[in-house]
Amino acid sequence: EPVAPGPRPISTYYADFAISHDGSAIYAVRMPSYPERAATLVRLTGLDDRNLQRAEVLDYAELTEPALWDPGFDASAVDIGILLFNSDDDTLAVAPDGQVFVVAGAYGRERVPLPYADEEEAEVRANWPGVTDADIELLTTKAPLLSAALIALHPDGSRQKVLTIKELVDAGLLRTDGADASIAVAASAADRLWIKTHPFG
């Protein structure tokens, strides 16, 4: 008699890491399973004495203050998560003074079809007999990126916008031609950030 499949395992993983300058802590972005959008930033300490401690630093879903985004952008009506397009993106940086810089994306809640949705669906249905409509939707659609911001998390817990994709475009420092754009960040000093941007898609 066939055995009914059980619930799918929760796929949780860490998408990005950054090490504090004194080596005492590792910051990691914990990604949830679909359909949750929000990521969580955690700090891991006690690595030297094998007394590992994990503390939650930030729930990305809380980054809805208007001051963190472009003027007029309503971050309360979107899903906030990590801005991650490929493995080369560095969405975290830690400065010597303890400031943590995170790159966050604001995503629309209504998923839109990918450009190759029809071809993808045909291929998946041909090779995966038990595929469900929910699986097809996940594989052939995306949550559209509406905004992206680089945000500083100060040691006292306060948050501050450093820049947004729109500000880079408006200043003529980034040309996207309507494509999504990625930000990668590194901090070499308390007052010095290295930022790489590029269009994606």
DRENFI-836187 format. One record per residue: x negated, y, z negated of N, C-alpha, C in turn. Coordinates in steps of 0.1 Angstrom, whole numbers, padded with zeros to 4 digits, always signed. Layout:
XYZXYZXYZ/...
This chain:
-0009-0012+0000+0000+0000+0000-0009+0012+0000/-0007+0022+0009-0016+0033+0010-0015+0042-0003/-0026+0048-0006-0027+0057-0018-0024+0071-0014/-0015+0078-0020-0012+0092-0017-0024+0100-0021/-0029+0109-0012-0040+0118-0015-0037+0127-0027/-0047+0130-0035-0045+0139-0047-0047+0153-0043/-0047+0162-0052-0049+0176-0049-0064+0178-0044/-0065+0188-0036-0079+0191-0031-0088+0196-0042/-0100+0193-0042-0109+0198-0052-0111+0213-0050/-0113+0220-0061-0115+0234-0061-0130+0236-0056/-0131+0244-0046-0144+0247-0040-0149+0260-0045/-0157+0260-0056-0163+0272-0062-0178+0272-0060/-0183+0283-0055-0198+0283-0053-0203+0297-0056/-0216+0299-0057-0222+0312-0059-0227+0317-0045/-0223+0328-0041-0226+0333-0028-0238+0342-0027/-0242+0348-0038-0254+0357-0037-0260+0358-0051/-0273+0361-0052-0280+0362-0064-0289+0374-0064/-0292+0379-0076-0303+0389-0078-0309+0387-0092/-0322+0389-0093-0329+0387-0105-0333+0401-0111/-0331+0403-0124-0335+0415-0130-0351+0417-0129/-0356+0429-0130-0370+0432-0128-0378+0425-0138/-0373+0424-0151-0381+0418-0161-0379+0403-0162/-0371+0397-0153-0370+0383-0152-0361+0377-0163/-0354+0385-0170-0346+0380-0182-0332+0375-0178/-0328+0379-0166-0314+0376-0162-0313+0374-0147/-0304+0366-0144-0300+0364-0130-0285+0368-0128/-0283+0376-0118-0269+0380-0115-0264+0371-0103/-0252+0367-0104-0247+0358-0093-0232+0361-0091/-0229+0360-0078-0215+0363-0074-0208+0349-0073/-0198+0347-0081-0191+0335-0082-0179+0336-0072/-0178+0328-0062-0167+0328-0053-0156+0319-0057/-0143+0323-0056-0133+0314-0060-0128+0306-0048/-0119+0297-0050-0114+0289-0039-0103+0296-0032/-0101+0294-0019-0090+0300-0011-0076+0295-0018/-0066+0304-0019-0065+0317-0012-0070+0329-0021/-0076+0327-0032-0080+0338-0041-0091+0346-0033/-0090+0359-0033-0100+0367-0026-0110+0372-0036/-0107+0375-0048-0116+0382-0057-0128+0373-0061/-0139+0379-0061-0151+0373-0066-0154+0378-0080/-0163+0371-0087-0167+0375-0101-0182+0376-0102/-0187+0387-0107-0201+0389-0109-0204+0384-0123/-0214+0375-0125-0218+0369-0138-0232+0372-0140/-0236+0372-0153-0250+0374-0157-0254+0361-0164/-0265+0355-0160-0270+0343-0166-0283+0347-0173/-0284+0344-0186-0295+0347-0195-0299+0334-0202/-0310+0335-0209-0315+0323-0217-0322+0313-0209/-0327+0317-0197-0333+0307-0188-0347+0302-0194/-0354+0310-0201-0367+0306-0206-0366+0296-0217/-0357+0298-0226-0356+0289-0238-0346+0278-0236/-0341+0277-0224-0331+0266-0220-0319+0267-0229/-0315+0279-0232-0302+0282-0239-0294+0291-0230/-0290+0285-0218-0283+0292-0208-0270+0298-0213/-0269+0311-0211-0256+0318-0214-0251+0325-0202/-0238+0324-0200-0232+0331-0188-0221+0341-0193/-0223+0353-0188-0213+0364-0192-0207+0370-0180/-0194+0372-0180-0188+0379-0169-0191+0394-0169/-0196+0399-0158-0200+0414-0158-0189+0421-0150/-0183+0415-0140-0173+0423-0132-0164+0413-0125/-0151+0417-0125-0141+0410-0116-0139+0420-0104/-0143+0416-0093-0142+0425-0081-0128+0430-0079/-0118+0423-0083-0104+0427-0082-0101+0440-0090/-0110+0443-0100-0108+0455-0108-0113+0468-0101/-0120+0466-0090-0127+0478-0084-0116+0486-0075/-0106+0491-0082-0096+0498-0075-0095+0513-0078/-0105+0518-0086-0104+0532-0089-0106+0540-0076/-0098+0550-0073-0099+0558-0061-0113+0564-0059/-0120+0568-0070-0133+0574-0068-0144+0564-0063/-0141+0551-0062-0150+0542-0057-0149+0540-0042/-0139+0546-0036-0136+0544-0022-0135+0557-0014/-0132+0556-0001-0131+0568+0007-0118+0576+0002/-0119+0589+0003-0107+0597-0001-0095+0593+0007/-0084+0591-0001-0071+0587+0005-0069+0572+0007/-0080+0564+0004-0079+0550+0006-0072+0544-0006/-0062+0536-0005-0055+0530-0016-0060+0516-0019/-0069+0515-0028-0075+0502-0030-0066+0493-0039/-0056+0498-0044-0046+0490-0052-0037+0481-0043/-0037+0485-0030-0028+0477-0021-0036+0467-0012/-0048+0464-0016-0056+0455-0008-0062+0445-0018/-0070+0435-0013-0077+0426-0021-0092+0430-0020/-0098+0431-0032-0112+0435-0033-0121+0422-0034/-0131+0421-0026-0140+0409-0027-0154+0412-0023/-0162+0402-0022-0176+0404-0018-0176+0406-0002/-0185+0415+0002-0186+0418+0016-0198+0408+0021/-0194+0397+0027-0204+0387+0030-0201+0382+0044/-0209+0384+0054-0207+0380+0068-0216+0368+0071/-0228+0368+0066-0237+0357+0069-0247+0356+0057/-0256+0346+0058-0265+0343+0047-0276+0353+0045/-0278+0362+0055-0288+0372+0055-0284+0384+0047/-0271+0386+0044-0266+0397+0037-0270+0397+0022/-0276+0407+0017-0278+0408+0002-0269+0418-0003/-0259+0413-0010-0248+0422-0016-0251+0426-0030/-0262+0422-0036-0265+0425-0049-0279+0431-0050/-0282+0440-0059-0295+0445-0062-0295+0450-0076/-0307+0448-0083-0308+0452-0097-0320+0462-0097/-0318+0474-0102-0329+0484-0104-0336+0482-0117/-0349+0487-0118-0356+0485-0130-0350+0490-0143/-0341+0501-0141-0334+0506-0153-0322+0499-0157/-0319+0487-0150-0307+0479-0154-0295+0482-0146/-0295+0492-0137-0283+0494-0129-0282+0482-0119/-0270+0478-0117-0267+0467-0107-0259+0473-0096/-0263+0471-0084-0256+0476-0072-0249+0464-0065/-0236+0466-0062-0228+0456-0056-0222+0462-0043/-0221+0453-0033-0214+0457-0021-0200+0450-0021/-0190+0458-0020-0176+0452-0021-0168+0455-0008/-0160+0446-0004-0151+0448+0007-0137+0449+0003/-0129+0457+0010-0114+0458+0007-0107+0451+0019/-0100+0441+0017-0094+0433+0027-0078+0434+0027/-0072+0435+0039-0058+0435+0040-0052+0422+0036/-0040+0422+0031-0034+0410+0026-0027+0402+0036/-0024+0408+0047-0017+0401+0058-0028+0396+0068/-0030+0383+0069-0040+0377+0078-0037+0380+0092/-0048+0382+0100-0046+0384+0115-0054+0373+0122/-0049+0370+0135-0056+0359+0142-0070+0363+0146/-0078+0353+0146-0092+0354+0151-0091+0355+0167/-0101+0360+0173-0101+0361+0188-0100+0348+0195/-0106+0337+0189-0106+0324+0195-0096+0315+0188/-0085+0320+0183-0075+0312+0175-0069+0301+0183/-0065+0303+0195-0058+0293+0203-0067+0281+0206/-0080+0284+0210-0089+0274+0212-0093+0266+0200/-0095+0273+0189-0098+0267+0176-0087+0257+0172/-0074+0262+0173-0063+0254+0169-0062+0241+0177/-0064+0242+0190-0064+0230+0199-0074+0220+0195/-0086+0225+0193-0098+0216+0189-0095+0210+0176/-0090+0217+0166-0088+0211+0153-0077+0201+0153/-0066+0204+0160-0055+0194+0161-0060+0181+0168/-0069+0182+0178-0073+0171+0185-0082+0162+0177/-0090+0168+0167-0100+0161+0160-0096+0158+0145/-0085+0163+0141-0081+0162+0127-0066+0159+0127/-0062+0146+0128-0048+0142+0129-0039+0147+0118/-0045+0147+0106-0037+0151+0094-0037+0165+0091/-0041+0174+0100-0042+0188+0097-0028+0194+0094/-0027+0203+0085-0015+0210+0082-0014+0224+0088/-0002+0229+0088-0001+0243+0093-0009+0253+0084/-0010+0250+0071-0017+0259+0062-0032+0258+0065/-0037+0246+0069-0051+0245+0073-0054+0252+0086/-0045+0251+0095-0046+0258+0108-0047+0274+0105/-0038+0279+0097-0038+0293+0094-0051+0297+0088/-0056+0290+0079-0069+0293+0073-0080+0294+0083/-0080+0284+0092-0091+0283+0102-0090+0293+0114/-0078+0298+0116-0077+0306+0128-0073+0320+0125/-0073+0324+0113-0070+0338+0109-0080+0343+0099/-0080+0356+0097-0088+0362+0087-0081+0374+0080/-0086+0377+0069-0081+0389+0062-0089+0401+0067/-0082+0410+0074-0090+0421+0080-0097+0430+0070/-0109+0434+0073-0117+0443+0065-0113+0457+0067/-0108+0464+0057-0103+0477+0058-0113+0488+0054/-0121+0484+0044-0131+0494+0039-0142+0486+0032/-0154+0492+0030-0165+0486+0023-0172+0497+0016/-0177+0494+0004-0184+0504-0005-0195+0498-0012/-0206+0505-0014-0217+0502-0022-0215+0509-0036/-0214+0501-0046-0210+0506-0060-0221+0503-0070/-0224+0513-0078-0234+0511-0089-0227+0508-0102/-0232+0498-0109-0226+0494-0122-0237+0499-0132/-0234+0509-0140-0244+0514-0149-0244+0505-0162/-0255+0505-0169-0256+0497-0181-0245+0500-0192/-0240+0512-0192-0229+0516-0201-0216+0511-0197/-0215+0504-0186-0202+0499-0181-0195+0507-0171/-0199+0520-0169-0193+0528-0159-0197+0524-0145/-0188+0529-0135-0190+0525-0121-0190+0538-0113/-0198+0538-0102-0200+0549-0094-0201+0545-0079/-0194+0552-0070-0196+0550-0056-0209+0556-0052/-0217+0548-0044-0229+0553-0038-0227+0557-0024/-0220+0549-0016-0216+0552-0002-0207+0542+0003/-0200+0546+0014-0191+0536+0020-0195+0535+0035/-0189+0525+0041-0192+0523+0056-0187+0535+0064/-0175+0540+0060-0170+0552+0067-0179+0564+0066/-0185+0566+0054-0195+0577+0053-0207+0576+0062/-0211+0563+0063-0223+0561+0072-0219+0564+0086/-0207+0559+0090-0202+0562+0104-0200+0577+0106/-0194+0584+0097-0191+0598+0098-0204+0606+0099/-0215+0601+0092-0228+0608+0092-0236+0605+0104/-0231+0596+0113-0239+0592+0125-0250+0582+0122/-0250+0576+0111-0260+0566+0107-0257+0552+0111/-0244+0550+0115-0240+0536+0118-0229+0537+0129/-0231+0530+0139-0221+0529+0150-0215+0515+0151/-0202+0514+0149-0196+0501+0149-0188+0497+0161/-0183+0508+0168-0175+0506+0180-0163+0497+0177/-0157+0499+0165-0145+0492+0161-0147+0479+0155/-0160+0474+0154-0163+0461+0148-0164+0463+0133/-0163+0452+0126-0166+0452+0111-0181+0455+0110/-0185+0460+0098-0199+0463+0096-0203+0457+0082/-0216+0454+0081-0221+0448+0069-0231+0457+0063/-0233+0456+0050-0243+0464+0042-0251+0454+0034/-0264+0455+0035-0273+0447+0027-0281+0458+0019/-0284+0454+0006-0290+0464-0003-0301+0458-0011/-0311+0466-0014-0322+0462-0023-0326+0475-0031/-0331+0473-0044-0335+0484-0052-0349+0482-0057/-0358+0491-0053-0372+0490-0057-0375+0499-0068/-0367+0508-0072-0369+0518-0083-0356+0523-0088/-0356+0529-0099-0343+0534-0105-0336+0544-0096/-0344+0551-0088-0338+0561-0079-0341+0558-0064/-0343+0546-0061-0346+0543-0047-0339+0530-0043/-0331+0531-0033-0324+0520-0027-0328+0518-0012/-0329+0505-0008-0331+0502+0006-0318+0496+0011/-0313+0501+0022-0300+0497+0027-0301+0494+0042/-0296+0482+0045-0295+0478+0059-0281+0476+0063/-0277+0482+0075-0263+0481+0079-0264+0476+0094/-0253+0469+0097-0252+0465+0111-0237+0461+0114/-0233+0463+0127-0219+0459+0130-0219+0443+0131/-0207+0438+0129-0205+0424+0129-0192+0420+0136/-0193+0412+0146-0181+0407+0153-0179+0415+0166/
